[in-house]
Amino acid sequence: MKKAFLLGATLLATFSLTGCEMIENLLKGGQDLINEKKDYKYDDFAVLIADKNFSFNYTKCTADIESDDKKSTVEYTYNAEDKLWHYESESGDDKSVDLGIVAFVKSCNLSASLLDKSVDSIYKFSASKNGYAITALYKTKEIQVDGEYTFNTEGLITLNSEKMTNLQSVEASTKKSTYKYSK
């Protein structure tokens, strides 16, 4: 009887501790647990997205851009031949851009090398069942940049939000672009 009581008490204590830990994690960042969010180093994240072979059926994209107090909209059209999104610039020129995560991740490595820093000291990478997120935080002698970039499960950017603070004039500017895709 004593052995059964001790076994029961041990199981109850183990369950209580596990339950408390789960409740604590839910309170700290419950959404991360629900979405199965996982953080990665640059190399591991590059391997993760390289294996995805992203594809999508979208041909149109609308970007709502808020830059400080100004609002604008950019319309993109996907060209399957060159695999780029085309748009008309403010000056009327035809421009193109890659709105995919693979190109963005490549640019992270390039940015870090230009700043003479390791990519993992500037950028944080994560993935969940809802998509991908990248954050950036770095500073030079002149500026500090704080950025957030999210991508959907098809590997297309959905949010590009950056705050740039000029450390000399102590002025900040923000730019937030929200992307919506359609067929």
Buried (B, 14 or more C-beta within 10 A) or exposed (E): EEEEEEEEEEEEEEEEEEEEEEEEEEEEEEEBEEBEBEEBBBEEBBEBBEEBEBEBEBBEBEBEBBEEEEEEEBEBEBEEEEEBBBBEEEEEEEBBBBBBBBBBBEEBBEBBEEBEBEBBEBBBBBBBEBBBBBBBBBEEEEBBBBBBBBBBBBBBBBBBBBBBBEEEEEEEEBBBBBBEBEE
